[in-house]
Amino acid sequence: MGDAVELADTSLKRMFGLLGRRGLDAGGGLWIKPSSGVHTFGMAFTIDVVGLDSDLRVIKLWRSLAPFRLTSVSFKLRSVLELPSGVISHSQMQLGDQLQFSSSSEAVSAVGNEIT
């Protein structure tokens, strides 16, 4: 699903997120940790957003979130994965999928579903 996912785990990285970028390359993404929701104010492109609980289980999905939009806020969310638009549908990701992050290759995949 992603082989170049960046981690935004500091206040500064979370604040700027994907702002100023013109898009996300295939395999790219941003894992925002911690996060209970995101916005796309000031962004120039549409993204897919995956909401994860503390076990990295998918509990929310936002497909094709357009610029200048806001996700709902949920205190069950512990982190959020921002991906290129269309990845959720293409990978057939669904609620309940378990994600795994590999820091050695900066890759993310889903367990129990053929998402690579």
TINUSE-751638 format. One line per field, with one value per residue (C-alpha): residue number from 0; residue in three letters; z, x, y. Coordinates in nm, 2 decimals, padded with zeros to 4 digits, m for minus. Example, Ala and Ser with C-alpha at 12.3 -4.5 7.8 and 13.67 -1.06 7.14 Angstrom:
<atoms>
seq [0 / 1] .
type [ALA / SER] .
Z [00.78 / 00.71] .
X [01.23 / 01.37] .
Y [m00.45 / m00.11] .
</atoms>
This chain:
<atoms>
seq [0 / 1 / 2 / 3 / 4 / 5 / 6 / 7 / 8 / 9 / 10 / 11 / 12 / 13 / 14 / 15 / 16 / 17 / 18 / 19 / 20 / 21 / 22 / 23 / 24 / 25 / 26 / 27 / 28 / 29 / 30 / 31 / 32 / 33 / 34 / 35 / 36 / 37 / 38 / 39 / 40 / 41 / 42 / 43 / 44 / 45 / 46 / 47 / 48 / 49 / 50 / 51 / 52 / 53 / 54 / 55 / 56 / 57 / 58 / 59 / 60 / 61 / 62 / 63 / 64 / 65 / 66 / 67 / 68 / 69 / 70 / 71 / 72 / 73 / 74 / 75 / 76 / 77 / 78 / 79 / 80 / 81 / 82 / 83 / 84 / 85 / 86 / 87 / 88 / 89 / 90 / 91 / 92 / 93 / 94 / 95 / 96 / 97 / 98 / 99 / 100 / 101 / 102 / 103 / 104 / 105 / 106 / 107 / 108 / 109 / 110 / 111 / 112 / 113 / 114 / 115] .
type [MET / GLY / ASP / ALA / VAL / GLU / LEU / ALA / ASP / THR / SER / LEU / LYS / ARG / MET / PHE / GLY / LEU / LEU / GLY / ARG / ARG / GLY / LEU / ASP / ALA / GLY / GLY / GLY / LEU / TRP / ILE / LYS / PRO / SER / SER / GLY / VAL / HIS / THR / PHE / GLY / MET / ALA / PHE / THR / ILE / ASP / VAL / VAL / GLY / LEU / ASP / SER / ASP / LEU / ARG / VAL / ILE / LYS / LEU / TRP / ARG / SER / LEU / ALA / PRO / PHE / ARG / LEU / THR / SER / VAL / SER / PHE / LYS / LEU / ARG / SER / VAL / LEU / GLU / LEU / PRO / SER / GLY / VAL / ILE / SER / HIS / SER / GLN / MET / GLN / LEU / GLY / ASP / GLN / LEU / GLN / PHE / SER / SER / SER / SER / GLU / ALA / VAL / SER / ALA / VAL / GLY / ASN / GLU / ILE / THR] .
Z [00.00 / 00.08 / 00.07 / 00.13 / 00.43 / 00.63 / 01.01 / 01.16 / 01.53 / 01.64 / 01.69 / 01.40 / 01.16 / 01.25 / 01.21 / 00.86 / 00.74 / 00.37 / 00.33 / 00.05 / m00.14 / m00.49 / m00.43 / m00.30 / m00.52 / m00.55 / m00.24 / m00.05 / 00.26 / 00.59 / 00.92 / 01.18 / 01.53 / 01.76 / 01.59 / 01.64 / 01.31 / 01.02 / 00.80 / 00.44 / 00.47 / 00.24 / 00.06 / m00.32 / m00.37 / m00.26 / m00.02 / 00.13 / 00.51 / 00.73 / 01.11 / 01.33 / 01.69 / 01.93 / 01.78 / 01.43 / 01.34 / 01.08 / 01.25 / 01.01 / 00.64 / 00.44 / 00.07 / m00.16 / 00.11 / m00.10 / m00.01 / 00.26 / 00.44 / 00.79 / 00.91 / 01.21 / 01.54 / 01.74 / 02.07 / 01.97 / 01.69 / 01.80 / 01.46 / 01.10 / 00.77 / 00.48 / 00.14 / m00.23 / m00.33 / m00.45 / m00.24 / 00.00 / m00.29 / m00.50 / m00.20 / m00.09 / 00.26 / 00.50 / 00.86 / 01.09 / 00.88 / 01.08 / 00.95 / 01.01 / 00.98 / 00.91 / 01.00 / 00.82 / 00.48 / 00.58 / 00.44 / 00.55 / 00.48 / 00.60 / 00.77 / 00.66 / 00.34 / 00.03 / 00.06 / m00.05] .
X [00.00 / 00.28 / 00.66 / 00.74 / 00.51 / 00.65 / 00.59 / 00.46 / 00.52 / 00.62 / 00.41 / 00.59 / 00.55 / 00.19 / 00.11 / 00.25 / 00.16 / 00.11 / 00.07 / 00.28 / 00.29 / 00.14 / 00.04 / 00.15 / 00.34 / 00.22 / 00.33 / 00.36 / 00.17 / 00.18 / 00.12 / 00.01 / 00.06 / m00.11 / m00.42 / m00.79 / m00.88 / m00.74 / m00.82 / m00.73 / m00.74 / m00.47 / m00.41 / m00.40 / m00.51 / m00.75 / m00.65 / m00.77 / m00.76 / m00.75 / m00.83 / m00.65 / m00.70 / m00.41 / m00.37 / m00.34 / m00.68 / m00.88 / m01.18 / m01.26 / m01.22 / m01.26 / m01.23 / m01.13 / m01.13 / m01.12 / m00.92 / m01.07 / m01.26 / m01.25 / m01.28 / m01.49 / m01.30 / m01.30 / m01.13 / m01.11 / m00.86 / m00.50 / m00.34 / m00.43 / m00.28 / m00.31 / m00.27 / m00.31 / m00.67 / m00.81 / m00.58 / m00.86 / m01.08 / m00.79 / m00.65 / m01.00 / m00.92 / m01.21 / m01.30 / m01.14 / m00.83 / m00.51 / m00.22 / 00.15 / 00.43 / 00.78 / 01.03 / 01.32 / 01.16 / 00.91 / 00.64 / 00.28 / 00.06 / m00.26 / m00.29 / m00.58 / m00.63 / m00.41 / m00.30 / 00.05] .
Y [00.00 / 00.24 / 00.22 / 00.59 / 00.68 / 00.96 / 00.99 / 01.31 / 01.26 / 01.61 / 01.92 / 02.09 / 01.80 / 01.75 / 02.12 / 02.14 / 01.79 / 01.79 / 02.17 / 02.32 / 02.00 / 01.96 / 01.59 / 01.26 / 01.01 / 00.65 / 00.46 / 00.79 / 00.90 / 01.07 / 00.89 / 01.15 / 01.03 / 01.12 / 01.25 / 01.24 / 01.40 / 01.61 / 01.90 / 01.98 / 02.36 / 02.51 / 02.19 / 02.17 / 01.81 / 01.54 / 01.27 / 00.95 / 00.94 / 00.63 / 00.66 / 00.41 / 00.30 / 00.23 / m00.12 / 00.02 / m00.12 / 00.08 / 00.24 / 00.53 / 00.58 / 00.91 / 00.86 / 01.15 / 01.42 / 01.74 / 02.06 / 02.28 / 02.00 / 01.86 / 01.50 / 01.43 / 01.42 / 01.10 / 01.03 / 00.67 / 00.76 / 00.75 / 00.82 / 00.91 / 00.79 / 01.03 / 00.86 / 00.95 / 00.97 / 00.63 / 00.41 / 00.30 / 00.18 / 00.04 / m00.16 / m00.26 / m00.14 / m00.17 / m00.11 / m00.36 / m00.41 / m00.43 / m00.21 / m00.28 / m00.02 / m00.12 / 00.14 / m00.03 / 00.02 / 00.29 / 00.07 / 00.01 / m00.29 / m00.44 / m00.78 / m01.00 / m00.82 / m00.82 / m00.46 / m00.39] .
</atoms>
